[in-house]
């Protein structure tokens, strides 16, 4: 599907990060007669025009819907609406909220970068991503996964110092700079 089609079909609501169906014309519907196209168009516009598109949740918090019987995700469509092209990689929700599709919350990142923005696992005892207790050394261990390999960042007396090491490494190895907010 051509990304330009997204701008033709939708307006963007910047406050909610949502796409809104535009009214369609009768010639955008296939039917045997002009009268039938007008009837179908009127029904479609009454049901969809001016309303939020892609309101179905996929079970993991992502909003999705259909365009001409093709399933699409809202975050990818918002990206295409703004940039005029589909994202190259995966779309990451910066704040971790999968239903927050404001353009400033979306970034086109590699799968590896996207994995680094996942929430801290529920079974993590430190409360910080990349930080665990090393029972043998009786210290907090900081480590990060880079290009498929675990990289040890050091052992620390307190978990906050271990977290700081993880955040610094994440900015350097994953995001390529210091001016990135890590959740």
KACOR-V826693 format. One record per pair of residues at least 4 apart in sequence whose ideal C-beta (glycine too) atoms are under 8 Angstrom apart, sorted by the first residue. I is the first residue (numbers start at 1). J is the second residue. Records with the same first field share a line. If there is no record, write none. Layout:
I=J + J
//
This chain:
1=5 + 67 + 68 + 70 + 72
3=80 + 81 + 83 + 84 + 85 + 86
4=8 + 84
5=9 + 67
6=10 + 19 + 77 + 80 + 81
7=81 + 84
8=22
9=21 + 22 + 53 + 67
10=19 + 20 + 21 + 22 + 53 + 77 + 81
11=19 + 20 + 22
12=18 + 19 + 20 + 78 + 81 + 82 + 103
13=17 + 18 + 19 + 20 + 52
14=102 + 103
15=102
16=52 + 102
17=78 + 100 + 101 + 102 + 103 + 105
18=52 + 53 + 54 + 74 + 101
19=52 + 53 + 54 + 74 + 77 + 78 + 81
20=50 + 51 + 52 + 53
21=48 + 49 + 50 + 51 + 53
22=49
23=45 + 49 + 50
24=28 + 29 + 41 + 44 + 45 + 49
25=41
26=34 + 37 + 38 + 40 + 41
27=37
28=41
29=37 + 40 + 41 + 44
30=37
31=36 + 37 + 39 + 40
32=36
33=37
34=38
35=39
36=40
37=41
38=42
39=43
40=44
41=45
42=46
43=47
44=48 + 49
45=49
47=51
48=53
53=65 + 74 + 77
54=63 + 64 + 65 + 72 + 73 + 74 + 77
55=63 + 65
56=63 + 64 + 65
57=61 + 62 + 63 + 64 + 99
58=62 + 63 + 64 + 73
60=98
61=97 + 98 + 99
62=73 + 74 + 75 + 98 + 99
63=73 + 74 + 75 + 98 + 99 + 101
64=71 + 72 + 73 + 74
65=71 + 72 + 74
66=70 + 71 + 72
67=72 + 77
72=76 + 77
73=77 + 91
74=78 + 101
75=79 + 91 + 93 + 98 + 101 + 106
76=80 + 86 + 87 + 91
77=81
78=82 + 101 + 103 + 106
79=83 + 86 + 87 + 91 + 103 + 106 + 108
80=84 + 85 + 86 + 87
82=103
83=87
87=91 + 108
88=108
89=108 + 109 + 110 + 111 + 114
90=108 + 109 + 110 + 111 + 114
91=106 + 107 + 108 + 109
92=106 + 107 + 108 + 109 + 113 + 114 + 117
93=97 + 98 + 100 + 101 + 105 + 106 + 117
94=104 + 105 + 106 + 107 + 117 + 181 + 183
95=100 + 105 + 183
96=117 + 118 + 119 + 183
97=105
100=105
101=105 + 106
102=106
109=113 + 114 + 117
110=114
111=115
112=116 + 147 + 148 + 174
113=117 + 174 + 175
114=118
115=145
116=145 + 170 + 174 + 175
117=183
118=129
119=129 + 183
120=124 + 127 + 128 + 129
124=128 + 129 + 131 + 132
125=132 + 133
126=131 + 132 + 133 + 140 + 159 + 162 + 163
127=131 + 159
128=159 + 162 + 163 + 166
129=163 + 166
130=142 + 143 + 144 + 153 + 162 + 163 + 166 + 169 + 170
131=140 + 141 + 142 + 159 + 162 + 163 + 166
132=140 + 141 + 143
133=139 + 140 + 141
134=138 + 139 + 140 + 141 + 155
137=141 + 155
139=155 + 156 + 157
140=155 + 156 + 157 + 158 + 159 + 161 + 162
141=152 + 154 + 155 + 156 + 162
142=152 + 153 + 154 + 155 + 156 + 162 + 163 + 165 + 166 + 169
143=150 + 151 + 152 + 153 + 166
144=150 + 151 + 153 + 166 + 169 + 170 + 173 + 174
145=149 + 150 + 151
146=151 + 173 + 174
151=169 + 173
153=162 + 165 + 166 + 169
154=162 + 165
155=162
156=161 + 162 + 165
157=161
158=162
159=163
160=164
161=165
162=166
163=167
164=168
165=169
166=170
167=171 + 182
168=172
169=173 + 174
170=174 + 175 + 180 + 182
171=175 + 177 + 178 + 180 + 182
172=176 + 177 + 178
175=180 + 182
//
